[in-house]
Amino acid sequence: MPALVRRRQVWLPTWQGWLLLALLVAAAALLGAFRIVGFLTPQEPAPGARILVVEGWLEQADLRRAIAVFESGRYERILTTGGPVESWDDPPGLVSSAKRAAAFIAAHAPAGTQVTAVPAPASAQDRTFLSAVVLREWASGQGLALDAIDLFTAGVHARRSRMMFAQALGASVRVGVLAAPPSYWDADRWWTSSNGAKTVIGESLGVAWTVCCFRPPPPGSHTERWGPPPARP
């Protein structure tokens, strides 16, 4: 009868080795904590970008920052994106965040600023991805070449937003990104604020999920616009 078990020699750390390993893990975690916000908030404009795409869900202070970026003189026009949200105005009601942001920018930007809302519908799909899909389809219908854009967004949402736009627009479009700084917590000490901790940890998980699990559906498919496939009768 063949042997069912066999003995092998296994090397294990001593208590000093375990202590050193724990210190190395703690040091790596501490270094990551200090650098994670910078990783999630890249400031990387695309070479040659003449279109500034502004995510419509931004707060008014961040939209003012987007206007200041536009006033640098690099861009020719602003496009705003986003789906249904609650209105800022009274009485409250559902409006498109793209239209809401476009109206705010038009009211506060220099006269003659060319700003166009590209609203997305409600959907079960990732909202940022769907906004980028609708932007791609709108540009195609307008005959507007999106060879390079800069995406203006807020804080640690920047990296994931850029990834989603890049996947939706395709490899032929250079997607740069600019991010407004966090308004309600200290980016250098994010772990001291519950708001900062929830935001940073949530966006870190979002980036990890995007890298490992999200694959863009076929362009023009039902799944690309709506998320789950249509129910079978």
Phi, psi and omega per residue, in radians:
M1 nan 2.263 -3.120
P2 -1.171 2.645 3.123
A3 -1.187 2.400 -3.128
L4 -1.689 -0.265 3.115
V5 -2.428 2.762 3.034
R6 -2.588 2.714 -3.088
R7 -1.705 2.365 3.066
R8 -2.251 2.705 3.088
Q9 -1.564 2.221 -3.119
V10 -2.054 2.241 3.111
W11 -1.590 2.243 3.106
L12 -2.183 2.586 3.125
P13 -1.147 2.643 2.955
T14 -1.320 3.105 3.122
W15 -1.122 -0.551 3.065
Q16 -1.157 -0.669 3.113
G17 -1.150 -0.743 3.094
W18 -1.088 -0.678 3.121
L19 -1.115 -0.765 3.122
L20 -1.099 -0.739 3.119
L21 -1.083 -0.745 3.123
A22 -1.103 -0.692 3.121
L23 -1.138 -0.692 3.117
L24 -1.140 -0.729 3.108
V25 -1.125 -0.740 3.131
A26 -1.120 -0.701 3.126
A27 -1.132 -0.720 3.116
A28 -1.130 -0.706 3.119
A29 -1.143 -0.700 3.133
L30 -1.154 -0.740 3.105
L31 -1.096 -0.729 3.103
G32 -1.105 -0.661 3.132
A33 -1.096 -0.663 -3.138
F34 -1.269 -0.540 -3.008
R35 -1.772 -0.179 -2.996
I36 -1.124 -0.650 -3.124
V37 -1.137 -0.729 3.087
G38 -1.078 -0.647 3.108
F39 -1.164 -0.713 -3.100
L40 -1.376 -0.237 -3.062
T41 -2.128 1.108 3.132
P42 -1.200 2.577 3.035
Q43 -2.098 1.509 -2.983
E44 -2.364 1.441 3.088
P45 -1.128 2.589 -3.129
A46 -1.460 2.358 3.087
P47 -1.008 2.277 3.080
G48 1.414 0.053 -3.115
A49 -1.205 2.226 3.108
R50 -2.042 -0.009 3.130
I51 -2.046 2.247 3.079
L52 -1.812 2.032 3.116
V53 -1.730 2.136 -3.067
V54 -1.960 2.202 3.097
E55 -1.257 2.174 -2.968
G56 -1.234 -0.281 -3.110
W57 -1.358 -0.067 -3.122
L58 -1.081 2.650 3.078
E59 -1.322 2.905 -3.041
Q60 -1.057 -0.669 3.128
A61 -1.071 -0.666 3.133
D62 -1.289 -0.576 3.063
L63 -1.141 -0.605 3.054
R64 -1.125 -0.644 3.075
R65 -1.139 -0.662 3.091
A66 -1.097 -0.686 3.098
I67 -1.090 -0.739 3.119
A68 -1.079 -0.672 3.091
V69 -1.115 -0.762 3.119
F70 -1.063 -0.652 -3.107
E71 -1.218 -0.137 3.076
S72 -1.101 -0.319 3.071
G73 1.667 0.009 -3.103
R74 -1.386 -0.488 -2.934
Y75 -1.836 2.676 3.139
E76 -1.738 -0.494 -3.100
R77 -2.742 2.843 3.086
I78 -2.049 2.357 2.987
L79 -2.052 2.303 3.103
T80 -1.900 2.514 -3.101
T81 -2.187 2.877 3.059
G82 2.410 2.785 -3.101
G83 -1.833 -2.844 -3.067
P84 -1.123 2.380 3.079
V85 -2.539 2.997 3.037
E86 -1.262 2.472 -3.138
S87 -1.254 2.607 2.988
W88 -1.271 -0.438 -2.947
D89 -1.577 2.870 3.026
D90 -1.753 2.458 -0.100
P91 -1.282 2.656 -3.103
P92 -1.148 2.647 3.112
G93 -3.043 2.966 -3.127
L94 -1.404 2.307 3.028
V95 -2.400 3.032 3.035
S96 -1.475 2.301 3.089
S97 -1.124 -0.531 3.088
A98 -1.091 -0.803 -3.139
K99 -1.221 -0.658 3.123
R100 -1.078 -0.809 -3.141
A101 -1.161 -0.706 3.134
A102 -1.085 -0.694 3.128
A103 -1.144 -0.712 3.127
F104 -1.136 -0.787 -3.134
I105 -1.108 -0.762 -3.137
A106 -1.063 -0.588 -3.106
A107 -1.359 -0.390 -3.020
H108 -2.061 -0.163 3.118
A109 -1.497 2.867 3.094
P110 -1.009 2.611 3.125
A111 -1.004 2.421 3.141
G112 1.599 -0.069 3.091
T113 -1.095 2.217 -3.126
Q114 -1.549 1.881 -3.121
V115 -2.241 2.299 -3.088
T116 -2.278 2.294 3.069
A117 -1.499 2.369 3.080
V118 -2.167 1.391 -3.019
P119 -1.294 2.579 3.079
A120 -1.894 2.654 3.107
P121 -1.403 2.972 2.980
A122 -1.163 2.562 -3.079
S123 -2.843 2.782 3.006
A124 -1.440 -0.140 3.136
Q125 -1.284 2.822 3.011
D126 -0.955 2.203 -3.001
R127 -1.105 -0.700 3.136
T128 -1.150 -0.753 3.127
F129 -1.099 -0.773 -3.139
L130 -1.109 -0.693 3.094
S131 -1.024 -0.703 3.124
A132 -1.215 -0.659 3.093
V133 -1.079 -0.802 3.138
V134 -1.124 -0.662 3.086
L135 -1.078 -0.757 3.118
R136 -1.065 -0.799 -3.117
E137 -1.173 -0.694 3.121
W138 -1.105 -0.794 -3.138
A139 -1.079 -0.701 3.108
S140 -1.087 -0.740 3.131
G141 -1.174 -0.488 3.132
Q142 -1.544 -0.114 -3.063
G143 1.218 0.471 -3.114
L144 -1.686 2.094 3.140
A145 -1.375 2.126 3.078
L146 -1.797 1.213 3.131
D147 -1.357 -0.472 3.104
A148 -2.708 2.354 3.074
I149 -2.390 2.752 2.918
D150 -1.978 2.254 -3.139
L151 -1.702 2.169 3.085
F152 -1.812 2.160 -3.094
T153 -2.486 -2.875 -3.046
A154 -2.122 2.276 2.919
G155 0.868 -2.404 -2.994
V156 -1.286 -0.028 3.034
H157 -1.330 -0.169 -2.949
A158 -1.084 -0.839 -3.052
R159 -1.112 -0.782 -3.124
R160 -1.179 -0.680 3.092
S161 -1.037 -0.775 -3.141
R162 -1.095 -0.720 3.126
M163 -1.074 -0.760 -3.130
M164 -1.148 -0.760 3.124
F165 -1.130 -0.722 3.141
A166 -1.092 -0.694 -3.141
Q167 -1.226 -0.655 -3.124
A168 -1.301 -0.655 -3.071
L169 -1.446 -0.398 3.086
G170 1.670 2.902 -3.030
A171 -1.171 -0.312 -3.105
S172 -1.364 -0.165 -3.105
V173 -1.903 2.175 3.057
R174 -1.449 2.113 -3.093
V175 -1.921 1.909 3.007
G176 -1.608 2.982 -3.120
V177 -2.559 2.471 3.033
L178 -2.317 2.410 -3.038
A179 -2.237 2.316 2.996
A180 -1.251 2.546 3.134
P181 -1.219 2.746 3.084
P182 -1.032 2.498 -3.093
S183 -1.702 -0.428 -2.954
Y184 -2.042 0.095 3.105
W185 -2.714 2.772 -3.073
D186 -1.449 2.046 -3.105
A187 -1.110 -0.462 -3.140
D188 -1.441 -0.251 3.139
R189 -2.420 0.895 -3.034
W190 -1.081 -0.487 -3.076
W191 -1.296 -0.195 3.131
T192 -1.501 -0.049 -3.133
S193 -2.167 2.352 3.110
S194 -1.110 -0.672 3.112
N195 -1.111 -0.803 3.126
G196 -1.103 -0.765 -3.120
A197 -1.113 -0.797 3.142
K198 -1.099 -0.704 -3.096
T199 -1.204 -0.822 -3.095
V200 -1.167 -0.798 -3.134
I201 -1.144 -0.735 3.129
G202 -1.088 -0.769 3.134
E203 -1.230 -0.575 3.066
S204 -1.079 -0.776 3.085
L205 -1.143 -0.640 3.121
G206 -1.110 -0.732 3.096
V207 -1.129 -0.759 3.128
A208 -1.065 -0.743 3.116
W209 -1.125 -0.729 -3.135
T210 -1.063 -0.739 -3.118
V211 -1.189 -0.767 -3.001
C212 -1.563 -0.503 -2.906
C213 -2.148 -0.418 -3.055
F214 -1.541 2.222 3.046
R215 -2.240 2.176 -3.078
P216 -1.099 2.319 3.089
P217 -1.167 2.940 3.108
P218 -1.021 2.356 3.133
P219 -0.980 2.333 3.127
G220 1.479 -0.053 -3.101
S221 -1.402 2.826 3.069
H222 -1.044 -0.713 -3.082
T223 -1.135 -0.579 -3.136
E224 -1.102 -0.644 -3.085
R225 -1.594 -0.516 -2.968
W226 -2.088 -0.077 3.099
G227 1.557 -1.792 -3.115
P228 -1.099 2.580 3.075
P229 -1.157 2.719 -3.125
P230 -1.070 2.512 -3.129
A231 -1.184 2.455 3.097
R232 -1.432 2.487 -3.135
P233 -1.201 nan nan
